[in-house]
Amino acid sequence: MRFFSIKFRAAILMFCWFLSGLSLASAQSGGYLERAQGQAGTSGDIYEREVLIEVQIWGQVMKPGRYRVPVTTDVVGLISYAGGPTEDAALSRVKLVRGVFGPGQTQKINVSKYTGRADKSLIPMLDQGDVVIVPSTLYHKMMRATLFLSQAAIIVTSYLVVAGVR
């Protein structure tokens, strides 16, 4: 008697393939702590005389993570420091989590409205310890669910073929 049957090994192999596909589909570049880059025309790459605050940005941006930015940075500026939004970003539902709003409360920011009007008063300035969350669109969530279901169907079909079930 063999320790593992061929069917069991095939099922394990398909399951591992499925998990590796999920991790690749959901991978984002890791966050990191960086100082804000200087603007063109300044005497250096780093703000030399600017007070820096530490903030975080999560979700659908190119480089999510923890950043040290000038105290004069707003939410749009932080999204820019993080490489900008991904194509799956829901800019009309950006969230700002700040301690002054109370525990568990967030402020919703419509960045799309700002980009349409260029009204700087619509975008709040950041404070020390703020967390900005850029959520994904419904389309992105549906595509992730579709990917999951298609990979699950491949595994089930492969198992049935290996098992000889008709």
Secondary structure, DSSP 4 states (H G I P E B T S, - for coil): --SS-HHHHHHHHHHHHHHHHHHHHT--PPP---BPBPPTTSSSSB-SS--EEEEEEEESBSS-EEEEEETT-BHHHHHHHTT-B-TTB-GGGEEEE-GGG-TT-EEEE-HHHHHHH--GGGSPBP-TT-EEEEPBPHHHHHHHHHHHHHHHHHHHHHHHHHHT--
